[in-house]
Amino acid sequence: MDIKIHSDFSKVNLEEMKEIYTSVGWTKHSEEIIKQVFEASNVLAFVTVNGRVIGFGRGMSDGVFNAAIYDVIVHPDFQKQGIAKQIMEYLLDKLSNVSCVHLISTTGNEGFYKRLGLKKLKTGMARYLNPNLTNEYLE
């Protein structure tokens, strides 16, 4: 199995991405919406197996103070194999100099994000580089 991770949106198939959204119950993502949200995002991660997209994630950032990660999704046939962790590590690496990274977890996945270094906020999850902000805002 040839697993690769990259950030080139021009190399992915929108139909495959839509299939992945649908496979996890996110049915409102048309190919047009997928194209719009990924083109508006400036931090991207795509995981392929033998050239076929099996998972992805995206983020938006000002490059200095704030970023948010969205849509970390892996097709159910490939879940529980560390692929979502690879996606998150890839995105977090790209955002390593950003002071605060926010993420809203889907219900039941909070522990996964906590194991990657994010901590719970009242209304979401975040990671701060500044220890003073960590002590002030995070549990």
Secondary structure, 3 states (H helix, E strand, C coil): CCEEEECCHHHCCHHHHHHHHHHCCCCCCCHHHHHHHHHHCCEEEEEEECCEEEEEEEEEECCCCEEEEEEEEECHHHCCCCHHHHHHHHHHHHCCCCCEEEECCCCCCHHHHHHCCCEECCCCEEEECCHHHHHHHCC
